[in-house]
């Protein structure tokens, strides 16, 4: 990556964790979202709370295409399609809330890095390689927690670059622009599936063993 690309990539990563943890527009913060479930004594366990949160947030993500169509959802740091930006924020916010339900501090750098990592799922190994990090064949989220701050920053940057690369895929962008309503439905279906994958990764990353 060039210096300009590195700067943009880190900007995207920081923007995403900021909006996910702190909330944006009509969305409450991840802390507030988590407390809705933590303060509800009807749940038998935190696992049940997470199950309920995932079910609700996945259904919400299904309508992302229509939410962003209303305009003013968020101010994106670079040229990213609004539908993708909204989808990433909703997924990252869900992951952050899951982390909070399982007792993690959302202000910790390692937690923020893990939030970014669960969004890209299976791409994490390639991202770590791109960041110049030597890993074993069985990289786990536990291993990422042990990395020093400067290494976490490189991972964040690599994740941001991966997201920018996805944002540049012509098919996704053109589908949304050319057919707004159908694009919202198709994009929403994809988002629901992706959100489910993110939820599974977040549970694996943050559930206390």
LINRA-V313446 format. One record per residue. N is the residue number from 1. RES is the residue in three letters. D_CENTER is the distance of its C-alpha to the mean C-alpha in Angstrom with 1 decimal. Layout:
n->(N N)
res->(RES RES)
d_center->(D_CENTER D_CENTER)
This chain:
n->(1 2 3 4 5 6 7 8 9 10 11 12 13 14 15 16 17 18 19 20 21 22 23 24 25 26 27 28 29 30 31 32 33 34 35 36 37 38 39 40 41 42 43 44 45 46 47 48 49 50 51 52 53 54 55 56 57 58 59 60 61 62 63 64 65 66 67 68 69 70 71 72 73 74 75 76 77 78 79 80 81 82 83 84 85 86 87 88 89 90 91 92 93 94 95 96 97 98 99 100 101 102 103 104 105 106 107 108 109 110 111 112 113 114 115 116 117 118 119 120 121 122 123 124 125 126 127 128 129 130 131 132 133 134 135 136 137 138 139 140 141 142 143 144 145 146 147 148 149 150 151 152 153 154 155 156 157 158 159 160 161 162 163 164 165 166 167 168 169 170 171 172 173 174 175 176 177 178 179 180 181 182 183 184 185 186 187 188 189 190 191 192 193 194 195 196 197 198 199 200 201 202 203 204 205 206 207 208 209)
res->(UNK UNK UNK UNK UNK UNK UNK UNK UNK UNK UNK UNK UNK UNK UNK UNK UNK UNK UNK UNK UNK UNK UNK UNK UNK UNK UNK UNK UNK UNK UNK UNK UNK UNK UNK UNK UNK UNK UNK UNK UNK UNK UNK UNK UNK UNK UNK UNK UNK UNK UNK UNK UNK UNK UNK UNK UNK UNK UNK UNK UNK UNK UNK UNK UNK UNK UNK UNK UNK UNK UNK UNK UNK UNK UNK UNK UNK UNK UNK UNK UNK UNK UNK UNK UNK UNK UNK UNK UNK UNK UNK UNK UNK UNK UNK UNK UNK UNK UNK UNK UNK UNK UNK UNK UNK UNK UNK UNK UNK UNK UNK UNK UNK UNK UNK UNK UNK UNK UNK UNK UNK UNK UNK UNK UNK UNK UNK UNK UNK UNK UNK UNK UNK UNK UNK UNK UNK UNK UNK UNK UNK UNK UNK UNK UNK UNK UNK UNK UNK UNK UNK UNK UNK UNK UNK UNK UNK UNK UNK UNK UNK UNK UNK UNK UNK UNK UNK UNK UNK UNK UNK UNK UNK UNK UNK UNK UNK UNK UNK UNK UNK UNK UNK UNK UNK UNK UNK UNK UNK UNK UNK UNK UNK UNK UNK UNK UNK UNK UNK UNK UNK UNK UNK UNK UNK UNK UNK UNK UNK)
d_center->(22.2 24.5 24.3 23.1 20.3 19.3 19.3 17.2 14.6 14.4 14.6 11.4 9.5 11.4 11.0 7.3 7.7 10.9 10.0 7.4 10.2 13.1 12.6 13.8 16.8 17.6 14.5 15.4 13.6 11.6 15.0 17.0 15.0 15.5 19.1 19.9 19.7 21.1 24.0 24.9 27.5 27.9 25.2 26.8 24.1 20.5 19.8 21.2 19.1 15.9 17.5 18.2 14.9 13.2 16.2 16.0 12.3 12.7 15.8 14.5 11.9 15.0 16.6 14.0 16.6 19.1 17.3 16.7 20.3 21.6 20.7 19.7 16.1 15.0 16.5 14.7 15.8 16.9 17.8 14.7 15.5 14.6 13.5 10.8 9.8 9.9 8.1 4.9 5.9 6.9 4.3 2.7 6.5 7.6 6.5 8.2 11.0 11.6 12.0 14.4 16.3 16.9 18.4 16.1 16.5 13.4 15.6 15.9 14.8 14.3 11.9 9.7 10.1 9.3 5.9 5.4 7.7 6.6 4.3 7.7 9.8 13.4 13.2 12.8 16.6 17.2 14.9 16.8 20.0 19.2 18.7 22.2 21.4 23.8 22.5 24.3 23.9 22.1 19.2 17.6 14.9 18.0 19.3 16.3 17.1 20.6 19.9 21.4 19.8 20.8 19.4 15.9 16.2 17.1 14.1 11.8 14.1 14.1 10.3 10.9 13.9 12.5 10.2 13.5 15.4 13.6 14.1 17.7 18.4 21.3 21.2 18.0 19.0 22.6 22.0 20.3 23.0 26.0 25.5 23.6 24.2 24.1 21.1 19.3 20.5 19.7 16.3 15.7 17.0 14.7 11.6 13.1 13.6 10.2 8.8 11.6 10.9 7.4 9.5 12.2 10.5 9.3 12.9 14.3 12.7 13.7 16.7 19.8 22.2)
